[in-house]
């Protein structure tokens, strides 16, 4: 392979990106060296097994990926603003929409959610950490290096360009030669390991590590959503793992699972992809439902209305989500009976979702609604998500879907659910739990500016796309003729996208501003919260709870606060706390995974084998490791707890 | 703090407006609501039926939301109001479960009916023998073969009005989808697979068709024209073509299906079905085109053609063959 094939060449945009990457790396290395922070980076972050720090790293990565995916989105919108535009050529546009979709779902939404779970769940259930802290670190680092592998594709070797669905035979060697599609396969495979491990970790954490008194039906709604999501992860991700492995074998080792030759069956890929892919969108949306439940209940100062119905509706959604995958390809000609079944099973999801919407509305009813930034995101979610929901029902009608399929109506629908569901939720959650993560409160004024720009921008961007769907504009086209009549609405849509971009910039400004000048949260309970994470100081001490709390009902902290007002509180008695030790091995092992993945992408087998040997050595070393962790002494606990007001 | 969130007002304004735009289906730009045949008409009716219910849901939830938000927002004068601890309300919860169930049933029944109906030729022309046309998607052009008439066309298809068309869908290369929105919804064209899609035109005219399923670089340019014509005009065209169009050769056909954009509209006598059927698995493999490298196809030329030559070509052809 020649150097000009190894590095992507020939595009001014790419050279700019190259320069930016080199400068950023030099900048980071310089800052770390100048301030003598290398050791700090290694000890405090790269080797940490603390669920809160892992959560923070997940969220930082997710925000970076939101930036990358957002730039992709703006480039696409720029290209589509006017007809016959030559800003991007077809190949470049195809790469961009492929990476946009893959990054937003797998490297933005998923890690953001896992980050929030990491931060909130152990605190909500009164636990010291997750069940398997070492595995938790491995989850993060496999995600991180998987994402890194995927992201370097646009400067080294070329990006995948067969869409985030990577349908065969388009994604096969004949029609997508080169390393691009391999990046997709290996990047997702490596980060998929992390997702699966996280799923297992959270199931065990929630089932085995709740504080005394916290029965399942006393768990906060976000914890419930995490439990159900994790179960979905454990059922769905192995399907993706297998599908990716089979396609990797097809591409690199010449097998015929999905190829046209050798009696392969491309349709199997579509089925396997969506058997994972549909639960995947619920993996992204259920934790969002959990976040909204927490935020709405807190800022309406009311217990969640219909708690039991909320739990069961989530269970129903998760079961149904496994039974609807064919609605992604009604047009594949499975026949009327099959399509009819999947139409009805898809529509049925609207029923538990509707129950949830009404329960949120009635949590607000008779409440005292405080319009904080976190609450604004949650309130905006309700009407906007309803639009996404009803258009989902329209798409579920197979005979009508033959017309909607592959149009901008579909594009508008899934952005409407994923942005108003997942993205609004992670922004709400960021404001809500920021004090618990960093001890400072995100600026409310900047938060509200972010909200208005992003939320209005969203509607300006995507409502016109529903109309474009009715006008017959297909998705994934890189340009359109002037006489198609789609120009005006595309211009409006681009204006909306720019507004969303401005909103994101304000979010970044807010994070920087809060770092330097943010208001400190000295109480540990800035929102007058209801769940256990607000019972400890902000930021949460590394051992979480000085004394394991005792739970007497739903909204445990709310009940405790009531009791304290009645003067029933006792002096806590501290005991040494057992904590897990840090380990650098998850990081090192993931580096080897990256090396192995990179070798496979370019089909350099010697590199791949070196990586694999490294992974195996790490696993062997781990098997012979005897480290029982350490104890936090009582004095340290007393000192930390005394700092709180 | 805003008294009433202004975004709510905006949404309330924008939404009905866009819906109004949609419902004014007479506007030709809304191709999904502008059916020119019975299949698209079935789908339009189904779409409008669902839009009605969806608007009802939106109105109910948006009003509830606005009222509750307005009434229970925090104000300086209610700061000492402590909300009651409500656990739930069984009657209410049953009501808002039951109503969606009824709506789902109301949508499911016509959906299932229509889904079964579209698997057969339209009922409006029952008894009329469908005309069979094989539609083969190649990267990135459309090939239409009339086995009985022994004609093959590229990037356009002529059909008689009021006669059901039985499209036999297949592909050579990526999975594509044949979509003529004014005549009806799409179905996939897959290599090694044969599928059937019934469409019919009940108006004379030229409608736009395209591949709607992403197949790579030239995907955006993979469009074709559907010319629906009076029966006598159609059969006149058939006769003329059989007599005057050049015979399709294997060599020429293999050139046509190579990966690349082709914008010209071509007409041949004879079809490729004589020697290859892409719908049969494995049969086409020796002809299977492959891309050598990414980014090798020059699309600039195509764009120019798009605007000038292509239009002329079409007009010329229209003149020659059916004298519009």
Contacts between the chains, C-beta under 8 A, distances in Angstrom:
chain1	res1	chain2	res2	distance
A	84	B	303	6.2
A	84	B	306	7.9
A	84	B	307	7.7
A	86	B	300	7.9
A	89	B	295	7.6
A	89	B	299	6.5
A	90	B	217	4.6
A	90	B	218	7.1
A	90	B	219	7.7
A	90	B	220	6.8
A	90	B	297	7.9
A	90	B	299	5.5
A	91	B	217	5.7
A	91	B	294	5.9
A	91	B	295	4.3
A	94	B	214	7.8
A	94	B	216	6.8
A	94	B	217	6.8
A	158	B	294	6.6
A	161	B	216	7.3
A	161	B	294	7.0
A	162	B	214	7.9
A	162	B	216	7.5
A	163	B	214	5.4
A	167	B	174	7.7
A	167	B	175	5.7
A	167	B	213	8.0
A	167	B	214	7.8
A	168	B	175	7.8
A	169	B	173	7.2
A	169	B	174	6.2
A	169	B	175	7.1
A	169	B	191	6.6
A	170	B	174	4.2
A	170	B	175	6.8
A	170	B	214	7.3
A	170	B	215	5.9
A	170	B	216	6.1
A	173	B	290	8.0
A	174	B	288	6.7
A	174	B	289	7.9
A	174	B	290	4.0
A	174	B	291	7.0
A	175	B	139	7.3
A	175	B	173	6.5
A	175	B	174	5.8
A	175	B	215	7.9
A	175	B	216	6.3
A	175	B	259	7.6
A	175	B	290	6.8
A	175	B	291	5.5
A	176	B	216	7.7
A	176	B	291	7.4
A	176	B	294	7.7
A	177	B	290	7.6
A	177	B	291	6.1
A	177	B	292	7.0
A	177	B	293	6.5
A	177	B	294	7.1
A	178	B	293	7.2
A	178	B	294	5.9
A	180	B	294	7.3
A	260	B	191	5.3
A	260	B	192	5.7
A	260	B	285	7.0
A	260	B	288	6.6
A	261	B	282	7.4
A	261	B	285	5.4
A	261	B	288	7.5
A	263	B	281	6.8
A	263	B	282	6.8
A	266	B	175	6.6
A	266	B	190	6.9
A	266	B	191	7.8
A	267	B	190	7.1
A	267	B	193	7.8
A	300	B	72	7.4
A	300	B	83	6.7
A	301	B	82	7.3
A	301	B	83	5.0
A	302	B	83	4.4
A	302	B	84	7.5
A	302	B	85	7.2
A	302	B	86	6.9
A	303	B	85	5.1
A	303	B	86	6.7
A	303	B	87	6.9
A	305	B	86	5.8
A	305	B	87	7.8
A	305	B	88	5.9
A	305	B	89	7.9
A	306	B	87	7.8
A	306	B	88	3.9
A	306	B	89	7.5
A	306	B	93	5.6
A	307	B	87	7.1
A	307	B	88	6.9
A	308	B	88	6.9
A	309	B	88	6.5
A	309	B	93	5.3
A	329	B	188	7.4
A	331	B	177	6.0
A	331	B	185	7.3
A	331	B	186	5.4
A	331	B	187	5.1
A	331	B	188	5.4
A	332	B	187	7.9
A	332	B	188	5.2
A	332	B	190	7.7
A	333	B	187	5.6
A	333	B	188	6.5
A	333	B	193	8.0
A	333	B	195	4.3
A	333	B	196	8.0
A	335	B	119	7.1
A	336	B	112	7.9
A	336	B	115	4.9
A	336	B	116	4.4
A	336	B	118	7.8
A	336	B	119	4.9
A	339	B	115	5.2
A	340	B	111	7.4
A	340	B	112	4.5
A	340	B	115	5.3
A	340	B	116	7.2
A	343	B	108	6.8
A	343	B	111	5.2
A	343	B	112	7.0
A	343	B	115	6.8
A	344	B	104	7.6
A	344	B	108	5.1
A	344	B	111	7.9
A	344	B	112	7.4
A	347	B	104	4.6
A	347	B	107	6.2
A	347	B	108	6.0
A	348	B	104	6.4
A	350	B	100	5.8
A	350	B	103	7.8
A	350	B	104	6.4
A	351	B	97	6.4
A	351	B	100	4.6
A	351	B	101	5.9
A	351	B	104	6.5
A	354	B	96	6.4
A	354	B	97	7.6
A	354	B	100	4.3
A	355	B	93	6.9
A	355	B	96	6.3
A	355	B	97	5.7
A	355	B	100	7.8
A	357	B	61	6.4
A	358	B	92	7.6
A	358	B	93	7.7
A	358	B	96	4.3
A	359	B	88	7.8
A	359	B	93	7.7
A	361	B	61	7.4
A	361	B	64	5.5
A	361	B	65	6.3
A	361	B	68	6.0
A	362	B	86	7.5
A	362	B	89	7.4
A	362	B	92	7.1
A	364	B	68	4.9
A	364	B	69	6.8
A	364	B	72	6.2
A	365	B	68	5.2
A	365	B	72	6.7
A	366	B	72	6.3
A	366	B	83	5.7
A	366	B	84	6.0
A	366	B	86	7.1
A	367	B	72	5.2
A	367	B	83	4.7
A	368	B	72	6.6
A	368	B	74	5.1
A	368	B	78	6.2
A	368	B	79	8.0
A	368	B	81	5.4
A	368	B	82	7.8
A	368	B	83	5.5
A	369	B	69	6.5
A	369	B	72	5.2
A	369	B	73	4.8
A	369	B	74	5.8
A	370	B	74	4.7
A	371	B	1	5.6
A	371	B	73	6.8
A	371	B	74	7.1
A	376	B	5	8.0
A	379	B	5	7.7
A	379	B	69	6.6
A	380	B	7	7.0
A	382	B	61	7.4
A	382	B	65	5.6
A	383	B	8	7.3
A	383	B	11	6.3
A	383	B	61	6.9
A	383	B	62	5.5
A	383	B	65	5.7
A	384	B	11	7.6
A	386	B	57	7.0
A	386	B	58	6.2
A	386	B	61	5.1
A	386	B	62	7.5
A	387	B	15	7.5
A	387	B	58	6.8
A	390	B	54	3.9
A	390	B	57	5.6
A	390	B	58	6.3
A	391	B	54	7.4
A	393	B	50	6.9
A	393	B	54	6.8
A	393	B	104	7.9
A	393	B	107	6.8
A	394	B	47	7.1
A	394	B	50	5.0
A	394	B	51	7.3
A	394	B	54	6.3
A	397	B	46	6.1
A	397	B	50	6.1
A	397	B	107	6.3
A	397	B	111	4.2
A	397	B	114	7.9
A	398	B	111	6.3
A	398	B	115	4.6
A	399	B	42	6.8
A	399	B	43	6.0
A	399	B	46	5.6
A	399	B	111	6.0
A	399	B	114	3.6
A	399	B	115	4.6
A	399	B	117	7.6
A	399	B	118	5.6
A	399	B	185	7.4
A	400	B	43	5.5
A	400	B	46	4.7
A	400	B	47	5.1
A	400	B	50	6.8
A	400	B	111	7.3
A	400	B	114	7.6
A	400	B	185	7.7
A	401	B	185	7.4
A	402	B	43	6.6
A	402	B	118	7.2
A	402	B	184	7.0
A	402	B	185	2.3
A	402	B	186	5.7
A	402	B	187	7.1
A	403	B	32	5.1
A	403	B	40	7.5
A	403	B	43	5.1
A	403	B	47	7.2
A	403	B	181	6.4
A	403	B	184	7.5
A	403	B	185	4.4
A	403	B	186	7.6
A	404	B	32	7.7
A	405	B	177	7.4
A	405	B	185	7.2
A	405	B	186	6.1
A	405	B	212	7.2
A	406	B	177	6.2
A	406	B	179	7.4
A	406	B	186	7.0
A	406	B	212	4.1
A	406	B	213	5.7
A	406	B	214	7.9
A	407	B	212	7.2
A	452	B	7	7.0
A	455	B	7	6.0
A	456	B	7	5.7
A	456	B	10	6.9
A	459	B	7	7.6
A	459	B	10	7.2
A	459	B	11	6.3
A	459	B	14	6.7
A	463	B	14	5.9
A	463	B	15	7.4
A	463	B	18	5.8
A	464	B	18	7.6
A	466	B	18	6.9
A	467	B	18	5.6
A	467	B	21	6.2
A	467	B	22	6.6
A	469	B	32	7.4
A	470	B	22	5.6
A	470	B	30	4.8
A	470	B	31	7.5
A	470	B	32	4.7
A	470	B	33	6.4
A	471	B	29	5.3
A	471	B	30	5.8
A	471	B	31	6.3
A	471	B	32	7.8
A	472	B	31	4.0
A	472	B	32	6.6
A	472	B	181	4.6
A	472	B	208	7.6
A	474	B	179	7.5
A	474	B	210	6.7
A	474	B	212	4.4
A	475	B	214	7.5
A	476	B	214	4.2
A	476	B	219	6.8
A	477	B	219	6.7
A	477	B	220	3.9
A	478	B	220	5.5
A	479	B	220	5.7
A	479	B	303	7.7
A	480	B	220	7.1
A	481	B	306	6.2
A	481	B	307	7.5
A	485	B	29	4.6
